Amino acid sequence: MSKHPNKDRPGSPTPDDDPTTPAAGRGAPAPDDGSDGEANEAAHSRTNRAAPAVTLRSDPVRAAWEDDYLVQLAARAEMRRPDSPFYTDPALIAWIDRESRTPERAALGWDAAKVAQVAERVRERADAARLRVAVLSTCAPLRAAGVVGTVPQVREAAIAAHCAPAIALAAAAGVGRALWDEPCDQWLELPPELDAGEYLALRVSGDSMAPLFRTGDTILVRLGQRVERDTVIVARHADDGYMVKRVGRVGRTSIELTSLNEAFPPVTIPRDAGTVVGTVVMRWREDPGAKTT
């Protein structure tokens, strides 16, 4: 029985498998220091019988596994970079989609529904990184409001408690209504690492920004008029009410807003005070597969 039970299982390299481990540490003969030639020769003979030296690239199957393992390590390192092309390169995302449809994935039980689910998660992660939205697969940390009232009435108390007022009004609805006039009886507890500022929590309605945002998601909006391309903002449209959209072109007098769902056409809003509510920085969505206690 091998002393390394995972030696032959991909993804579990052992000291014997690691080409960065010094040769003496992999069971190969130790270098001759000249102290005793015969003793060294005998020791070398015993060592070679117990653990023959491995030629790492001699076995095509082993070589292919090592190449694949190195690719995995490189991909994981690349994905840790927020500016990685993994999150923005359509060709790379398309390749991942094709890879997920290979016979090897099918052998693992990846039916069409599983492939579609994985592809959607890849796109969701890519969109979140590109648009600078932190996504959390958990329930939003809502609590009873310390003070009940409209957003202007509870603003100072919520900031003092490191919370954001939470509005029940869906972000994509409410034509002719103002967020600031809605009653607020819940607050969202802000993560401690969040930058200082004033925030508002809203519930999303509609799938124009799927898969990043879906009906029922809770989003956190950093209030302010600042607008940057390739961010997500909450804005008020004269005909459609409040909406969550990606910022496209930004002009001197107008802002183009686009959807991630291509079925929804772009819209244009005037760039003036009162139109932009703020920038979306976080999203909460409960994982349907998570266990509750």
C-alpha positions in Angstrom: 0.0 0.0 0.0 1.3 3.4 -0.9 2.3 5.7 2.0 0.5 8.5 0.0 -3.1 7.3 -0.3 -4.0 10.2 -2.7 -0.9 9.7 -4.8 -2.8 8.5 -7.9 -5.8 10.8 -7.5 -5.6 14.1 -9.6 -5.8 17.2 -7.6 -4.0 15.7 -4.6 -0.2 16.1 -5.3 2.2 14.5 -2.9 5.9 15.3 -2.2 6.8 12.5 -4.7 4.7 14.2 -7.4 6.0 17.8 -6.8 8.8 18.6 -9.3 9.7 21.6 -7.0 10.7 19.2 -4.2 14.5 18.6 -4.1 15.4 15.3 -5.6 16.6 13.8 -2.2 13.1 14.6 -0.8 11.5 12.5 -3.6 13.3 9.3 -2.8 16.1 9.8 -5.3 19.7 9.1 -4.3 21.3 11.8 -2.1 24.4 13.5 -3.5 27.7 11.8 -2.8 29.7 13.9 -0.3 32.8 11.8 -0.7 32.8 10.5 2.9 32.5 6.8 2.1 32.2 5.7 -1.5 31.2 2.1 -0.7 28.6 3.1 1.9 27.1 5.7 -0.4 26.9 3.1 -3.2 25.1 0.6 -1.0 22.8 3.3 0.3 22.0 4.4 -3.3 21.3 0.8 -4.2 18.9 0.4 -1.3 17.1 3.7 -2.0 16.7 2.8 -5.7 15.1 -0.6 -4.8 12.7 1.0 -2.3 11.6 4.0 -4.4 12.8 4.1 -8.0 13.4 7.5 -9.4 10.5 8.8 -11.4 10.9 10.4 -14.9 8.0 12.9 -14.6 7.3 13.3 -18.3 7.8 9.6 -19.4 4.1 8.6 -18.9 1.8 10.4 -21.4 -1.2 10.1 -19.1 0.8 11.5 -16.1 2.2 14.3 -18.3 -1.3 15.2 -19.4 -2.5 15.3 -15.8 0.4 17.5 -14.8 -0.2 19.9 -17.6 -3.9 20.1 -16.6 -3.0 20.6 -12.9 -0.7 23.5 -13.8 -3.4 25.0 -16.0 -5.8 24.8 -13.0 -3.3 26.5 -10.7 -2.6 29.3 -13.2 -6.4 29.8 -13.7 -7.1 30.1 -10.0 -4.3 32.6 -9.6 -5.6 34.6 -12.6 -9.1 34.7 -11.3 -8.0 36.3 -8.0 -7.0 39.4 -10.0 -10.0 41.8 -10.1 -8.9 43.1 -13.5 -8.4 39.6 -15.0 -9.5 39.2 -18.6 -11.4 36.1 -17.4 -14.2 38.4 -16.3 -14.4 40.5 -19.5 -13.2 38.4 -22.4 -16.2 37.0 -24.4 -14.0 34.5 -26.1 -12.7 33.0 -22.8 -16.2 32.8 -21.4 -17.4 31.1 -24.6 -14.6 28.6 -24.3 -15.6 27.8 -20.7 -19.2 27.3 -21.9 -17.9 24.9 -24.6 -15.6 23.1 -22.1 -18.6 22.5 -19.8 -20.3 20.6 -22.7 -17.5 18.1 -23.3 -18.1 14.3 -23.0 -16.0 14.4 -19.8 -18.5 16.7 -18.2 -21.4 14.6 -19.5 -19.7 11.5 -17.9 -19.9 13.4 -14.5 -23.7 13.7 -15.0 -23.7 17.2 -16.4 -27.1 17.3 -18.2 -28.3 20.3 -20.2 -29.8 21.9 -17.1 -26.5 21.6 -15.1 -24.5 23.0 -18.0 -26.9 26.0 -18.2 -26.7 26.5 -14.5 -22.9 26.6 -14.5 -22.8 28.8 -17.5 -25.1 31.3 -15.8 -23.0 31.3 -12.7 -19.9 32.0 -14.7 -21.6 34.9 -16.4 -23.0 36.2 -13.1 -19.5 36.2 -11.6 -18.0 37.9 -14.7 -20.7 40.6 -14.7 -20.3 41.2 -10.9 -16.5 41.7 -11.3 -16.8 43.9 -14.4 -19.5 46.1 -12.9 -17.9 46.2 -9.4 -20.8 44.7 -7.5 -20.1 42.4 -4.5 -22.4 39.4 -4.5 -23.4 37.4 -1.5 -25.4 34.2 -1.6 -27.1 34.7 1.7 -30.1 36.5 3.2 -29.8 40.2 3.5 -29.0 41.2 7.1 -32.3 43.0 7.8 -33.5 44.1 11.3 -36.3 46.1 12.8 -35.7 49.8 12.3 -34.6 51.7 15.4 -36.7 54.6 14.3 -39.7 54.3 12.0 -40.3 56.9 9.3 -39.4 58.0 5.8 -35.8 57.9 4.7 -35.1 61.6 5.5 -36.6 61.1 8.9 -34.5 58.0 9.9 -31.3 58.9 8.0 -29.2 60.2 11.0 -30.3 57.4 13.3 -29.5 54.7 10.7 -26.1 56.1 10.0 -25.3 56.2 13.7 -26.3 52.5 13.9 -24.1 51.7 10.9 -27.3 50.7 9.0 -29.1 51.6 5.8 -32.8 52.2 5.6 -34.5 49.4 3.7 -37.4 50.3 1.3 -40.1 47.8 0.4 -40.8 49.6 -2.8 -39.4 47.6 -5.7 -36.6 49.4 -7.6 -38.2 48.9 -11.0 -41.7 50.0 -10.0 -43.5 53.0 -8.6 -44.1 55.4 -11.4 -45.0 58.8 -10.0 -43.8 57.8 -6.5 -40.7 59.0 -4.7 -38.4 56.7 -2.7 -37.9 59.3 -0.1 -41.7 59.4 0.7 -41.9 55.6 1.4 -42.3 54.5 5.0 -39.2 52.6 6.3 -39.7 50.0 9.2 -36.6 47.9 8.4 -32.9 48.6 8.3 -30.0 46.7 6.7 -26.9 46.2 8.8 -23.9 47.4 6.8 -20.8 45.1 6.5 -18.0 46.5 8.7 -15.6 46.7 5.8 -17.8 48.9 3.7 -16.5 52.4 2.8 -18.0 55.3 4.7 -21.0 56.9 3.1 -24.8 57.0 3.0 -26.6 54.0 1.7 -30.1 52.7 0.9 -31.3 49.1 0.6 -33.9 48.2 -2.1 -35.7 45.1 -3.3 -35.2 44.4 -7.0 -38.2 43.7 -9.3 -37.8 42.3 -12.9 -35.2 40.3 -14.8 -33.8 43.0 -17.2 -30.4 42.7 -15.3 -30.3 38.9 -15.1 -28.3 36.9 -14.1 -26.7 39.5 -11.8 -30.0 40.8 -10.5 -33.3 39.0 -10.2 -36.7 39.6 -8.7 -36.4 39.4 -4.9 -32.8 40.3 -4.7 -31.8 42.9 -2.1 -29.3 45.5 -3.3 -27.3 48.1 -1.5 -27.1 51.6 -3.1 -24.4 54.1 -2.3 -26.3 57.4 -2.5 -24.9 60.1 -4.7 -25.1 61.7 -8.2 -21.7 60.5 -9.4 -22.0 58.3 -12.5 -19.3 56.1 -14.1 -19.4 53.9 -17.2 -19.6 50.2 -16.5 -21.2 50.5 -13.1 -24.8 49.8 -12.0 -27.0 52.6 -10.8 -30.5 53.1 -9.6 -32.2 55.9 -11.6 -35.6 57.4 -12.1 -37.1 57.3 -15.6 -40.0 59.6 -16.4 -42.1 56.8 -17.9 -40.9 53.6 -16.2 -40.2 54.8 -12.6 -37.1 53.6 -10.7 -34.9 51.1 -12.5 -31.6 49.2 -11.9 -29.4 49.5 -15.0 -25.8 49.4 -16.3 -24.3 52.7 -17.2 -23.4 52.9 -20.9 -22.4 56.1 -22.6 -22.3 59.2 -20.3 -22.8 62.5 -22.1 -22.8 66.1 -20.9 -26.6 66.2 -20.7 -27.7 62.6 -20.9 -26.9 59.0 -19.7 -27.5 55.8 -21.6 -28.7 52.9 -19.5 -28.4 49.3 -20.7 -29.6 45.9 -19.5 -27.7 42.7 -19.1 -30.7 40.9 -20.6 -30.5 41.6 -24.3 -34.2 41.4 -24.6 -34.5 44.8 -23.0 -33.5 47.9 -25.2 -31.3 50.7 -23.9 -33.0 53.8 -22.4 -31.7 57.4 -22.0 -32.3 59.6 -19.0 -31.4 63.3 -18.5 -28.2 64.0 -16.5 -29.7 66.3 -13.9 -30.3 66.5 -10.2 -32.9 64.0 -8.9 -32.6 61.5 -11.7 -29.7 59.3 -10.3 -30.3 57.8 -6.9 -26.9 56.2 -6.5 -24.6 53.3 -7.4 -25.2 49.6 -6.6 -22.3 48.2 -4.6 -23.7 44.9 -3.1 -26.3 42.3 -3.8 -27.8 39.6 -1.5 -29.6 36.5 -2.9 -30.4 33.5 -0.7 -28.8 30.3 -2.1 -31.8 28.0 -2.8 -29.5 25.0 -2.0 -28.4 26.4 1.4 -29.6 24.5 4.4 -31.5 26.5 7.1 -31.1 25.9 10.8 
